[in-house]
Amino acid sequence: MFLLNYISWNPDPEIFSLGPLTVRYYGLLFALAFLSGYYIIERMFKREELPEKWLDKLFIYVVVATVIGARLGHVFFYGWDYYSQHPGEILAIWHGGLASHGGAIGILVAIYYYSKKVSKKPMLWILDRLVVPVALAAVFIRLGNLMNSEIVGRVTDVPWAFWFQRVDGQEIVTLRHPTQIYEALAYLGTFVYLMFLYWKTNARLRQGLLFGVFLIGVFASRFIIEFVKADQEAFEAGMAINMGQILSIPFVIAGLYYVQKAIKRGPVQKQ
């Protein structure tokens, strides 16, 4: 039986339909993630008096890399058994299935190309600025997952438990941790801290510091929250730590390395 304190959750993930076009909360929040990111980076570029054409190219590279990387990350890290048998579904992003670790890898590849062909600056220079809006984008993505009733937590009896009435099209009758909200709050805290570091301190001159803080804030919190998250795929059952945690460890280690290196090196000359 349910406890007296819980939240019943069963929203329609579709906002409205216009003929064959369906507008979903997930898609809307995904778009807001990119628009807010563009606005934040635009403010940074104006502050540092950087060419506007750099911003436009960066936006295109990051959007394409995020979508492709996140989708392929989901396909290869979590669902290869299924997608290897249904290759036509690989491109069906509207059905859900994006992995943040894959998105991170995609962005790194795009920034490497961008730094070589456009800005002619070190990768860390743009990464220190890009990770600020990316942290906010992660908040929007998790809220989209919440509206889709996906990536739910384990069974719990905490007073703020959610009754996700339908998960992946299946009716469930157990109370769960709202892990989408846990992650969204963790990413929001990381975003606020990064904004403070960029605008109120000289952190942007300590190359790699903001990037390192982002990696630690996002992936350390992801590692912890995974302990109360339901397995995303059947193969994770019985694992001491799941795939999300395994993939998070290298990012956390990299974050610690960049923070330590940035502090040791000190501020660099303004560029």
CYANA upper distance limits for C-alpha pairs under 8 A (distance plus 0.5 A):
  2 PHE  CA      6 TYR  CA      8.38
  2 PHE  CA    174 THR  CA      8.33
  2 PHE  CA    175 LEU  CA      7.97
  3 LEU  CA    157 ASP  CA      7.88
  3 LEU  CA    159 PRO  CA      8.47
  5 ASN  CA    159 PRO  CA      5.56
  5 ASN  CA    160 TRP  CA      7.28
  5 ASN  CA    161 ALA  CA      8.13
  6 TYR  CA    159 PRO  CA      6.34
  6 TYR  CA    160 TRP  CA      5.97
  6 TYR  CA    161 ALA  CA      5.54
  6 TYR  CA    162 PHE  CA      6.20
  6 TYR  CA    163 TRP  CA      7.36
  6 TYR  CA    175 LEU  CA      8.11
  7 ILE  CA    160 TRP  CA      7.23
  7 ILE  CA    161 ALA  CA      6.77
  7 ILE  CA    162 PHE  CA      5.17
  7 ILE  CA    163 TRP  CA      6.40
  8 SER  CA    162 PHE  CA      6.42
  8 SER  CA    163 TRP  CA      5.26
  8 SER  CA    164 PHE  CA      7.07
  8 SER  CA    165 GLN  CA      7.77
  9 TRP  CA    149 SER  CA      8.38
  9 TRP  CA    162 PHE  CA      6.93
  9 TRP  CA    163 TRP  CA      6.17
  9 TRP  CA    164 PHE  CA      5.50
  9 TRP  CA    165 GLN  CA      6.73
 10 ASN  CA    149 SER  CA      7.89
 10 ASN  CA    164 PHE  CA      6.67
 10 ASN  CA    165 GLN  CA      6.07
 10 ASN  CA    166 ARG  CA      7.16
 11 PRO  CA    147 MET  CA      6.89
 11 PRO  CA    148 ASN  CA      8.20
 11 PRO  CA    149 SER  CA      8.47
 12 ASP  CA    147 MET  CA      8.04
 12 ASP  CA    148 ASN  CA      8.26
 13 PRO  CA     24 ARG  CA      6.11
 13 PRO  CA     25 TYR  CA      6.29
 13 PRO  CA     26 TYR  CA      7.87
 13 PRO  CA    147 MET  CA      6.13
 13 PRO  CA    148 ASN  CA      5.81
 14 GLU  CA     22 THR  CA      7.32
 14 GLU  CA     23 VAL  CA      6.40
 14 GLU  CA     24 ARG  CA      4.69
 14 GLU  CA     25 TYR  CA      6.76
 15 ILE  CA     22 THR  CA      8.18
 15 ILE  CA     23 VAL  CA      6.09
 15 ILE  CA     24 ARG  CA      5.76
 15 ILE  CA     25 TYR  CA      6.79
 16 PHE  CA     22 THR  CA      6.60
 16 PHE  CA     23 VAL  CA      6.08
 16 PHE  CA     24 ARG  CA      7.79
 17 SER  CA     21 LEU  CA      6.16
 17 SER  CA     22 THR  CA      4.79
 17 SER  CA     23 VAL  CA      6.59
 18 LEU  CA     22 THR  CA      6.80
 23 VAL  CA     27 GLY  CA      7.40
 23 VAL  CA     28 LEU  CA      7.73
 24 ARG  CA     28 LEU  CA      6.78
 25 TYR  CA     29 LEU  CA      6.52
 25 TYR  CA    144 GLY  CA      6.57
 25 TYR  CA    147 MET  CA      7.01
 25 TYR  CA    148 ASN  CA      8.38
 26 TYR  CA     30 PHE  CA      6.51
 26 TYR  CA    141 ILE  CA      7.67
 26 TYR  CA    143 LEU  CA      8.26
 26 TYR  CA    144 GLY  CA      4.66
 26 TYR  CA    145 ASN  CA      7.29
 26 TYR  CA    147 MET  CA      7.44
 26 TYR  CA    148 ASN  CA      7.60
 27 GLY  CA     31 ALA  CA      6.68
 27 GLY  CA    144 GLY  CA      8.12
 28 LEU  CA     32 LEU  CA      6.73
 29 LEU  CA     33 ALA  CA      6.64
 29 LEU  CA    140 PHE  CA      5.93
 29 LEU  CA    141 ILE  CA      7.00
 29 LEU  CA    143 LEU  CA      8.02
 29 LEU  CA    144 GLY  CA      6.51
 30 PHE  CA     34 PHE  CA      7.27
 30 PHE  CA    137 ALA  CA      8.12
 30 PHE  CA    140 PHE  CA      7.02
 30 PHE  CA    141 ILE  CA      6.53
 30 PHE  CA    144 GLY  CA      7.94
 31 ALA  CA     35 LEU  CA      6.78
 32 LEU  CA     36 SER  CA      6.42
 32 LEU  CA    137 ALA  CA      8.42
 32 LEU  CA    140 PHE  CA      7.90
 33 ALA  CA     37 GLY  CA      6.64
 33 ALA  CA    134 VAL  CA      8.48
 33 ALA  CA    136 LEU  CA      7.52
 33 ALA  CA    137 ALA  CA      4.85
 33 ALA  CA    138 ALA  CA      8.17
 33 ALA  CA    140 PHE  CA      6.40
 33 ALA  CA    141 ILE  CA      7.98
 34 PHE  CA     38 TYR  CA      6.64
 34 PHE  CA     63 VAL  CA      7.77
 34 PHE  CA    137 ALA  CA      7.41
 35 LEU  CA     39 TYR  CA      6.87
 36 SER  CA     40 ILE  CA      6.80
 36 SER  CA    133 PRO  CA      7.63
 36 SER  CA    137 ALA  CA      8.24
 37 GLY  CA     41 ILE  CA      6.66
 37 GLY  CA    133 PRO  CA      5.15
 37 GLY  CA    134 VAL  CA      7.29
 37 GLY  CA    136 LEU  CA      8.16
 37 GLY  CA    137 ALA  CA      7.57
 38 TYR  CA     42 GLU  CA      6.44
 38 TYR  CA     55 LEU  CA      8.45
 38 TYR  CA     59 PHE  CA      7.23
 38 TYR  CA    133 PRO  CA      8.49
 39 TYR  CA     43 ARG  CA      6.87
 40 ILE  CA     44 MET  CA      6.93
 40 ILE  CA    133 PRO  CA      6.88
 41 ILE  CA     45 PHE  CA      6.61
 41 ILE  CA     55 LEU  CA      7.94
 41 ILE  CA    129 ARG  CA      7.63
 41 ILE  CA    130 LEU  CA      7.48
 41 ILE  CA    133 PRO  CA      7.81
 42 GLU  CA     46 LYS  CA      6.70
 42 GLU  CA     55 LEU  CA      7.31
 43 ARG  CA     47 ARG  CA      6.69
 44 MET  CA     48 GLU  CA      6.80
 44 MET  CA    129 ARG  CA      8.11
 45 PHE  CA     49 GLU  CA      6.29
 45 PHE  CA     50 LEU  CA      5.57
 45 PHE  CA     51 PRO  CA      7.99
 45 PHE  CA     52 GLU  CA      8.12
 45 PHE  CA     55 LEU  CA      8.05
 46 LYS  CA     50 LEU  CA      6.77
 50 LEU  CA     54 TRP  CA      8.01
 51 PRO  CA     55 LEU  CA      7.82
 52 GLU  CA     56 ASP  CA      7.28
 53 LYS  CA     57 LYS  CA      6.89
 54 TRP  CA     58 LEU  CA      6.57
 54 TRP  CA    118 VAL  CA      7.27
 54 TRP  CA    119 SER  CA      7.30
 55 LEU  CA     59 PHE  CA      6.64
 56 ASP  CA     60 ILE  CA      6.97
 57 LYS  CA     61 TYR  CA      6.67
 57 LYS  CA    118 VAL  CA      8.49
 58 LEU  CA     62 VAL  CA      6.54
 58 LEU  CA    114 TYR  CA      7.54
 59 PHE  CA     63 VAL  CA      6.60
 60 ILE  CA     64 VAL  CA      6.73
 61 TYR  CA     65 ALA  CA      6.46
 61 TYR  CA    110 ALA  CA      6.39
 61 TYR  CA    111 ILE  CA      8.25
 61 TYR  CA    114 TYR  CA      8.12
 62 VAL  CA     66 THR  CA      6.29
 62 VAL  CA    107 ILE  CA      6.41
 62 VAL  CA    110 ALA  CA      6.99
 62 VAL  CA    111 ILE  CA      8.23
 63 VAL  CA     67 VAL  CA      6.81
 64 VAL  CA     68 ILE  CA      6.63
 65 ALA  CA     69 GLY  CA      6.11
 65 ALA  CA    103 GLY  CA      7.55
 65 ALA  CA    106 GLY  CA      5.31
 65 ALA  CA    107 ILE  CA      5.91
 65 ALA  CA    109 VAL  CA      8.16
 65 ALA  CA    110 ALA  CA      6.56
 66 THR  CA     70 ALA  CA      6.24
 66 THR  CA    102 GLY  CA      8.41
 66 THR  CA    103 GLY  CA      5.13
 66 THR  CA    104 ALA  CA      7.67
 66 THR  CA    106 GLY  CA      6.18
 66 THR  CA    107 ILE  CA      6.35
 67 VAL  CA     71 ARG  CA      6.55
 67 VAL  CA     98 LEU  CA      8.34
 67 VAL  CA    103 GLY  CA      7.27
 68 ILE  CA     72 LEU  CA      6.57
 68 ILE  CA    103 GLY  CA      7.86
 68 ILE  CA    106 GLY  CA      7.49
 69 GLY  CA     73 GLY  CA      6.35
 69 GLY  CA     99 ALA  CA      8.48
 69 GLY  CA    102 GLY  CA      5.20
 69 GLY  CA    103 GLY  CA      4.92
 69 GLY  CA    104 ALA  CA      7.77
 69 GLY  CA    105 ILE  CA      6.93
 69 GLY  CA    106 GLY  CA      4.81
 69 GLY  CA    107 ILE  CA      7.95
 70 ALA  CA     74 HIS  CA      6.78
 70 ALA  CA     98 LEU  CA      5.24
 70 ALA  CA     99 ALA  CA      5.14
 70 ALA  CA    100 SER  CA      6.27
 70 ALA  CA    101 HIS  CA      7.42
 70 ALA  CA    102 GLY  CA      4.83
 70 ALA  CA    103 GLY  CA      4.37
 70 ALA  CA    104 ALA  CA      8.04
 70 ALA  CA    106 GLY  CA      7.72
 71 ARG  CA     75 VAL  CA      6.74
 71 ARG  CA     90 ILE  CA      8.14
 71 ARG  CA     93 ILE  CA      7.58
 71 ARG  CA     97 GLY  CA      6.99
 71 ARG  CA     98 LEU  CA      5.26
 71 ARG  CA     99 ALA  CA      6.90
 71 ARG  CA    102 GLY  CA      7.57
 71 ARG  CA    103 GLY  CA      8.07
 72 LEU  CA     76 PHE  CA      6.50
 72 LEU  CA     90 ILE  CA      8.36
 72 LEU  CA     98 LEU  CA      8.30
 72 LEU  CA     99 ALA  CA      8.39
 72 LEU  CA    102 GLY  CA      7.00
 73 GLY  CA     77 PHE  CA      6.01
 73 GLY  CA     78 TYR  CA      8.03
 73 GLY  CA     98 LEU  CA      7.48
 73 GLY  CA     99 ALA  CA      5.80
 73 GLY  CA    100 SER  CA      8.14
 73 GLY  CA    101 HIS  CA      7.11
 73 GLY  CA    102 GLY  CA      4.43
 73 GLY  CA    103 GLY  CA      7.51
 74 HIS  CA     78 TYR  CA      5.73
 74 HIS  CA     79 GLY  CA      6.78
 74 HIS  CA     97 GLY  CA      6.40
 74 HIS  CA     98 LEU  CA      5.77
 74 HIS  CA     99 ALA  CA      5.24
 74 HIS  CA    102 GLY  CA      7.47
 75 VAL  CA     79 GLY  CA      5.35
 75 VAL  CA     80 TRP  CA      5.83
 75 VAL  CA     83 TYR  CA      6.96
 75 VAL  CA     90 ILE  CA      7.42
 75 VAL  CA     97 GLY  CA      8.34
 76 PHE  CA     80 TRP  CA      5.45
 77 PHE  CA    243 MET  CA      8.09
 78 TYR  CA    232 GLN  CA      7.97
 78 TYR  CA    233 GLU  CA      6.84
 78 TYR  CA    243 MET  CA      8.30
 79 GLY  CA     83 TYR  CA      6.62
 79 GLY  CA    233 GLU  CA      7.84
 80 TRP  CA     84 SER  CA      6.02
 81 ASP  CA     85 GLN  CA      7.38
 82 TYR  CA     86 HIS  CA      6.73
 83 TYR  CA     87 PRO  CA      5.70
 83 TYR  CA     88 GLY  CA      8.41
 83 TYR  CA     89 GLU  CA      7.12
 83 TYR  CA     90 ILE  CA      6.87
 86 HIS  CA     90 ILE  CA      8.04
 88 GLY  CA     92 ALA  CA      8.07
 92 ALA  CA     96 GLY  CA      8.19
 93 ILE  CA     97 GLY  CA      7.04
 93 ILE  CA     98 LEU  CA      8.19
 98 LEU  CA    102 GLY  CA      8.34
 98 LEU  CA    103 GLY  CA      8.33
 99 ALA  CA    103 GLY  CA      6.84
100 SER  CA    104 ALA  CA      6.63
101 HIS  CA    105 ILE  CA      6.87
101 HIS  CA    247 LEU  CA      7.39
101 HIS  CA    248 SER  CA      8.07
102 GLY  CA    106 GLY  CA      6.65
103 GLY  CA    107 ILE  CA      6.68
104 ALA  CA    108 LEU  CA      6.80
105 ILE  CA    109 VAL  CA      6.88
106 GLY  CA    110 ALA  CA      6.79
107 ILE  CA    111 ILE  CA      6.53
108 LEU  CA    112 TYR  CA      6.66
109 VAL  CA    113 TYR  CA      7.03
110 ALA  CA    114 TYR  CA      6.58
111 ILE  CA    115 SER  CA      6.40
111 ILE  CA    123 MET  CA      6.84
111 ILE  CA    126 ILE  CA      7.97
111 ILE  CA    127 LEU  CA      7.97
112 TYR  CA    116 LYS  CA      6.88
112 TYR  CA    123 MET  CA      6.47
113 TYR  CA    117 LYS  CA      6.53
113 TYR  CA    118 VAL  CA      8.48
114 TYR  CA    118 VAL  CA      5.70
114 TYR  CA    119 SER  CA      7.02
114 TYR  CA    120 LYS  CA      8.45
115 SER  CA    119 SER  CA      5.59
115 SER  CA    120 LYS  CA      5.62
115 SER  CA    121 LYS  CA      5.93
115 SER  CA    122 PRO  CA      6.62
115 SER  CA    123 MET  CA      6.15
115 SER  CA    126 ILE  CA      8.19
116 LYS  CA    120 LYS  CA      5.80
116 LYS  CA    121 LYS  CA      7.84
121 LYS  CA    125 TRP  CA      7.03
121 LYS  CA    126 ILE  CA      8.20
122 PRO  CA    126 ILE  CA      7.82
123 MET  CA    127 LEU  CA      6.61
124 LEU  CA    128 ASP  CA      6.35
124 LEU  CA    207 GLN  CA      6.77
124 LEU  CA    208 GLY  CA      5.99
124 LEU  CA    211 PHE  CA      7.79
125 TRP  CA    129 ARG  CA      7.55
125 TRP  CA    207 GLN  CA      6.84
125 TRP  CA    208 GLY  CA      7.84
126 ILE  CA    130 LEU  CA      6.45
127 LEU  CA    131 VAL  CA      6.37
127 LEU  CA    208 GLY  CA      8.25
127 LEU  CA    211 PHE  CA      6.48
128 ASP  CA    132 VAL  CA      7.98
128 ASP  CA    204 ARG  CA      7.25
128 ASP  CA    207 GLN  CA      7.62
128 ASP  CA    208 GLY  CA      6.60
128 ASP  CA    209 LEU  CA      7.56
128 ASP  CA    210 LEU  CA      5.42
128 ASP  CA    211 PHE  CA      5.31
129 ARG  CA    133 PRO  CA      8.49
129 ARG  CA    204 ARG  CA      8.14
129 ARG  CA    210 LEU  CA      7.99
129 ARG  CA    211 PHE  CA      8.45
130 LEU  CA    134 VAL  CA      6.87
131 VAL  CA    135 ALA  CA      6.57
131 VAL  CA    210 LEU  CA      7.91
131 VAL  CA    211 PHE  CA      6.77
131 VAL  CA    214 PHE  CA      6.92
132 VAL  CA    136 LEU  CA      7.51
132 VAL  CA    191 PHE  CA      6.42
132 VAL  CA    194 LEU  CA      6.31
132 VAL  CA    195 MET  CA      7.02
132 VAL  CA    210 LEU  CA      8.40
132 VAL  CA    214 PHE  CA      8.15
133 PRO  CA    137 ALA  CA      6.63
133 PRO  CA    191 PHE  CA      7.73
134 VAL  CA    138 ALA  CA      6.74
135 ALA  CA    139 VAL  CA      7.33
135 ALA  CA    187 TYR  CA      6.22
135 ALA  CA    188 LEU  CA      7.44
135 ALA  CA    190 THR  CA      7.08
135 ALA  CA    191 PHE  CA      5.61
135 ALA  CA    214 PHE  CA      7.79
135 ALA  CA    218 VAL  CA      7.95
136 LEU  CA    140 PHE  CA      7.29
136 LEU  CA    187 TYR  CA      7.26
136 LEU  CA    188 LEU  CA      6.67
136 LEU  CA    191 PHE  CA      6.16
137 ALA  CA    141 ILE  CA      6.80
138 ALA  CA    142 ARG  CA      6.78
138 ALA  CA    184 ALA  CA      7.52
138 ALA  CA    187 TYR  CA      6.94
139 VAL  CA    143 LEU  CA      6.84
139 VAL  CA    183 GLU  CA      7.97
139 VAL  CA    184 ALA  CA      4.97
139 VAL  CA    185 LEU  CA      7.78
139 VAL  CA    187 TYR  CA      6.29
139 VAL  CA    188 LEU  CA      6.61
140 PHE  CA    144 GLY  CA      6.71
140 PHE  CA    184 ALA  CA      7.99
141 ILE  CA    145 ASN  CA      6.87
142 ARG  CA    146 LEU  CA      6.76
142 ARG  CA    180 GLN  CA      5.75
142 ARG  CA    181 ILE  CA      7.60
142 ARG  CA    183 GLU  CA      7.40
142 ARG  CA    184 ALA  CA      6.18
143 LEU  CA    147 MET  CA      6.87
143 LEU  CA    180 GLN  CA      7.06
143 LEU  CA    181 ILE  CA      7.54
143 LEU  CA    184 ALA  CA      7.30
144 GLY  CA    148 ASN  CA      6.82
145 ASN  CA    149 SER  CA      6.62
145 ASN  CA    150 GLU  CA      5.86
145 ASN  CA    151 ILE  CA      7.14
145 ASN  CA    180 GLN  CA      7.07
146 LEU  CA    150 GLU  CA      6.77
146 LEU  CA    151 ILE  CA      8.30
146 LEU  CA    178 PRO  CA      8.49
146 LEU  CA    180 GLN  CA      6.24
146 LEU  CA    181 ILE  CA      7.90
149 SER  CA    164 PHE  CA      6.91
149 SER  CA    166 ARG  CA      7.42
149 SER  CA    167 VAL  CA      6.13
149 SER  CA    168 ASP  CA      7.99
150 GLU  CA    167 VAL  CA      6.48
150 GLU  CA    168 ASP  CA      7.14
151 ILE  CA    179 THR  CA      7.77
151 ILE  CA    180 GLN  CA      7.27
151 ILE  CA    229 LYS  CA      7.85
151 ILE  CA    230 ALA  CA      7.73
151 ILE  CA    232 GLN  CA      7.41
152 VAL  CA    167 VAL  CA      8.48
152 VAL  CA    176 ARG  CA      7.32
152 VAL  CA    177 HIS  CA      7.21
152 VAL  CA    178 PRO  CA      6.58
152 VAL  CA    179 THR  CA      6.32
152 VAL  CA    180 GLN  CA      7.31
152 VAL  CA    229 LYS  CA      6.68
152 VAL  CA    230 ALA  CA      6.56
153 GLY  CA    176 ARG  CA      5.75
153 GLY  CA    177 HIS  CA      4.83
153 GLY  CA    178 PRO  CA      6.30
153 GLY  CA    179 THR  CA      5.72
153 GLY  CA    228 VAL  CA      6.06
153 GLY  CA    229 LYS  CA      4.33
153 GLY  CA    230 ALA  CA      5.27
154 ARG  CA    176 ARG  CA      5.81
154 ARG  CA    177 HIS  CA      6.28
154 ARG  CA    228 VAL  CA      5.92
154 ARG  CA    229 LYS  CA      5.71
154 ARG  CA    230 ALA  CA      5.20
155 VAL  CA    174 THR  CA      6.84
155 VAL  CA    175 LEU  CA      6.03
155 VAL  CA    176 ARG  CA      4.97
155 VAL  CA    177 HIS  CA      7.10
156 THR  CA    161 ALA  CA      7.16
156 THR  CA    175 LEU  CA      6.36
156 THR  CA    176 ARG  CA      5.81
156 THR  CA    177 HIS  CA      6.65
157 ASP  CA    161 ALA  CA      6.97
157 ASP  CA    175 LEU  CA      7.33
157 ASP  CA    176 ARG  CA      8.28
158 VAL  CA    177 HIS  CA      8.35
160 TRP  CA    177 HIS  CA      8.36
161 ALA  CA    175 LEU  CA      6.23
161 ALA  CA    176 ARG  CA      5.90
161 ALA  CA    177 HIS  CA      5.86
161 ALA  CA    178 PRO  CA      7.07
162 PHE  CA    175 LEU  CA      6.00
162 PHE  CA    176 ARG  CA      5.77
162 PHE  CA    177 HIS  CA      6.82
162 PHE  CA    178 PRO  CA      6.48
163 TRP  CA    173 VAL  CA      7.72
163 TRP  CA    174 THR  CA      6.90
163 TRP  CA    175 LEU  CA      5.23
163 TRP  CA    176 ARG  CA      6.77
164 PHE  CA    172 ILE  CA      7.49
164 PHE  CA    173 VAL  CA      8.46
164 PHE  CA    174 THR  CA      8.35
164 PHE  CA    175 LEU  CA      7.69
164 PHE  CA    176 ARG  CA      7.74
165 GLN  CA    171 GLU  CA      6.17
165 GLN  CA    172 ILE  CA      6.08
165 GLN  CA    173 VAL  CA      7.28
166 ARG  CA    170 GLN  CA      5.65
166 ARG  CA    171 GLU  CA      4.98
166 ARG  CA    172 ILE  CA      6.47
167 VAL  CA    171 GLU  CA      7.03
167 VAL  CA    172 ILE  CA      7.55
177 HIS  CA    228 VAL  CA      7.40
177 HIS  CA    229 LYS  CA      7.80
178 PRO  CA    182 TYR  CA      7.15
179 THR  CA    183 GLU  CA      6.64
179 THR  CA    225 ILE  CA      7.47
179 THR  CA    228 VAL  CA      7.83
179 THR  CA    229 LYS  CA      6.75
180 GLN  CA    184 ALA  CA      6.61
181 ILE  CA    185 LEU  CA      6.58
182 TYR  CA    186 ALA  CA      6.79
182 TYR  CA    225 ILE  CA      7.73
183 GLU  CA    187 TYR  CA      6.58
183 GLU  CA    221 SER  CA      7.75
183 GLU  CA    222 ARG  CA      7.28
183 GLU  CA    225 ILE  CA      7.63
184 ALA  CA    188 LEU  CA      6.52
185 LEU  CA    189 GLY  CA      6.68
186 ALA  CA    190 THR  CA      6.86
186 ALA  CA    217 GLY  CA      8.02
186 ALA  CA    218 VAL  CA      7.67
186 ALA  CA    221 SER  CA      6.94
187 TYR  CA    191 PHE  CA      6.63
187 TYR  CA    217 GLY  CA      7.72
187 TYR  CA    218 VAL  CA      6.44
188 LEU  CA    192 VAL  CA      6.71
189 GLY  CA    193 TYR  CA      6.73
190 THR  CA    194 LEU  CA      6.64
190 THR  CA    214 PHE  CA      7.20
190 THR  CA    217 GLY  CA      6.08
190 THR  CA    218 VAL  CA      7.41
191 PHE  CA    195 MET  CA      6.64
192 VAL  CA    196 PHE  CA      6.77
193 TYR  CA    197 LEU  CA      6.73
194 LEU  CA    198 TYR  CA      6.62
194 LEU  CA    210 LEU  CA      7.11
194 LEU  CA    213 VAL  CA      8.11
194 LEU  CA    214 PHE  CA      7.91
195 MET  CA    199 TRP  CA      6.52
195 MET  CA    200 LYS  CA      8.48
196 PHE  CA    200 LYS  CA      5.87
196 PHE  CA    201 THR  CA      7.67
197 LEU  CA    201 THR  CA      5.64
197 LEU  CA    202 ASN  CA      7.69
197 LEU  CA    203 ALA  CA      6.08
197 LEU  CA    204 ARG  CA      8.01
197 LEU  CA    210 LEU  CA      8.07
198 TYR  CA    202 ASN  CA      7.40
198 TYR  CA    203 ALA  CA      6.31
198 TYR  CA    204 ARG  CA      6.07
198 TYR  CA    210 LEU  CA      8.27
202 ASN  CA    206 ARG  CA      7.57
202 ASN  CA    267 PRO  CA      7.87
203 ALA  CA    207 GLN  CA      8.27
203 ALA  CA    209 LEU  CA      6.95
203 ALA  CA    210 LEU  CA      7.24
203 ALA  CA    267 PRO  CA      8.15
204 ARG  CA    209 LEU  CA      7.90
204 ARG  CA    210 LEU  CA      7.38
205 LEU  CA    267 PRO  CA      5.40
205 LEU  CA    268 VAL  CA      5.84
205 LEU  CA    269 GLN  CA      7.57
205 LEU  CA    270 LYS  CA      7.12
206 ARG  CA    262 ALA  CA      5.89
206 ARG  CA    263 ILE  CA      7.58
206 ARG  CA    265 ARG  CA      8.03
206 ARG  CA    266 GLY  CA      6.26
206 ARG  CA    267 PRO  CA      4.92
206 ARG  CA    268 VAL  CA      6.50
207 GLN  CA    262 ALA  CA      6.35
207 GLN  CA    267 PRO  CA      7.81
207 GLN  CA    268 VAL  CA      7.54
208 GLY  CA    212 GLY  CA      6.46
208 GLY  CA    258 TYR  CA      5.90
208 GLY  CA    259 VAL  CA      7.07
208 GLY  CA    261 LYS  CA      8.20
208 GLY  CA    262 ALA  CA      6.23
209 LEU  CA    213 VAL  CA      6.66
209 LEU  CA    258 TYR  CA      6.64
209 LEU  CA    259 VAL  CA      5.36
209 LEU  CA    262 ALA  CA      5.83
209 LEU  CA    263 ILE  CA      7.88
210 LEU  CA    214 PHE  CA      6.63
210 LEU  CA    259 VAL  CA      8.29
211 PHE  CA    215 LEU  CA      6.84
211 PHE  CA    255 GLY  CA      7.55
211 PHE  CA    258 TYR  CA      7.83
211 PHE  CA    259 VAL  CA      8.45
212 GLY  CA    216 ILE  CA      6.78
212 GLY  CA    254 ALA  CA      7.51
212 GLY  CA    255 GLY  CA      4.32
212 GLY  CA    256 LEU  CA      6.75
212 GLY  CA    257 TYR  CA      7.82
212 GLY  CA    258 TYR  CA      5.48
212 GLY  CA    259 VAL  CA      5.52
213 VAL  CA    217 GLY  CA      6.45
213 VAL  CA    255 GLY  CA      6.74
213 VAL  CA    256 LEU  CA      8.35
213 VAL  CA    259 VAL  CA      7.11
214 PHE  CA    218 VAL  CA      6.43
214 PHE  CA    255 GLY  CA      7.80
215 LEU  CA    219 PHE  CA      6.24
215 LEU  CA    220 ALA  CA      8.14
215 LEU  CA    251 PHE  CA      6.33
215 LEU  CA    252 VAL  CA      6.24
215 LEU  CA    254 ALA  CA      7.85
215 LEU  CA    255 GLY  CA      5.40
216 ILE  CA    220 ALA  CA      5.79
216 ILE  CA    221 SER  CA      8.28
216 ILE  CA    251 PHE  CA      7.79
216 ILE  CA    252 VAL  CA      5.44
216 ILE  CA    253 ILE  CA      8.45
216 ILE  CA    255 GLY  CA      5.75
216 ILE  CA    256 LEU  CA      7.36
217 GLY  CA    221 SER  CA      6.60
218 VAL  CA    222 ARG  CA      6.62
219 PHE  CA    223 PHE  CA      6.48
219 PHE  CA    248 SER  CA      5.81
219 PHE  CA    249 ILE  CA      8.02
219 PHE  CA    251 PHE  CA      7.01
219 PHE  CA    252 VAL  CA      6.47
220 ALA  CA    224 ILE  CA      6.88
220 ALA  CA    248 SER  CA      7.63
220 ALA  CA    249 ILE  CA      8.31
220 ALA  CA    252 VAL  CA      6.57
221 SER  CA    225 ILE  CA      6.58
222 ARG  CA    226 GLU  CA      6.61
222 ARG  CA    244 GLY  CA      8.20
222 ARG  CA    245 GLN  CA      7.79
222 ARG  CA    248 SER  CA      7.71
223 PHE  CA    227 PHE  CA      7.93
223 PHE  CA    244 GLY  CA      7.55
223 PHE  CA    245 GLN  CA      5.35
223 PHE  CA    248 SER  CA      6.70
223 PHE  CA    249 ILE  CA      8.13
225 ILE  CA    229 LYS  CA      7.03
226 GLU  CA    230 ALA  CA      8.33
226 GLU  CA    242 ASN  CA      8.08
226 GLU  CA    244 GLY  CA      7.54
226 GLU  CA    245 GLN  CA      7.21
227 PHE  CA    241 ILE  CA      8.43
231 ASP  CA    236 GLU  CA      6.45
231 ASP  CA    237 ALA  CA      7.17
231 ASP  CA    242 ASN  CA      8.01
232 GLN  CA    236 GLU  CA      7.81
233 GLU  CA    237 ALA  CA      8.28
236 GLU  CA    242 ASN  CA      6.16
236 GLU  CA    243 MET  CA      7.42
241 ILE  CA    245 GLN  CA      6.51
241 ILE  CA    246 ILE  CA      7.26
242 ASN  CA    246 ILE  CA      6.79
243 MET  CA    247 LEU  CA      6.60
244 GLY  CA    248 SER  CA      6.64
245 GLN  CA    249 ILE  CA      6.89
246 ILE  CA    250 PRO  CA      8.40
247 LEU  CA    251 PHE  CA      8.03
248 SER  CA    252 VAL  CA      6.87
249 ILE  CA    253 ILE  CA      6.77
250 PRO  CA    254 ALA  CA      6.60
251 PHE  CA    255 GLY  CA      6.59
252 VAL  CA    256 LEU  CA      6.79
253 ILE  CA    257 TYR  CA      6.78
254 ALA  CA    258 TYR  CA      6.75
255 GLY  CA    259 VAL  CA      6.66
256 LEU  CA    260 GLN  CA      6.59
257 TYR  CA    261 LYS  CA      6.56
258 TYR  CA    262 ALA  CA      6.43
259 VAL  CA    263 ILE  CA      6.68
260 GLN  CA    264 LYS  CA      6.65
261 LYS  CA    265 ARG  CA      6.54
262 ALA  CA    266 GLY  CA      6.48
262 ALA  CA    267 PRO  CA      8.34
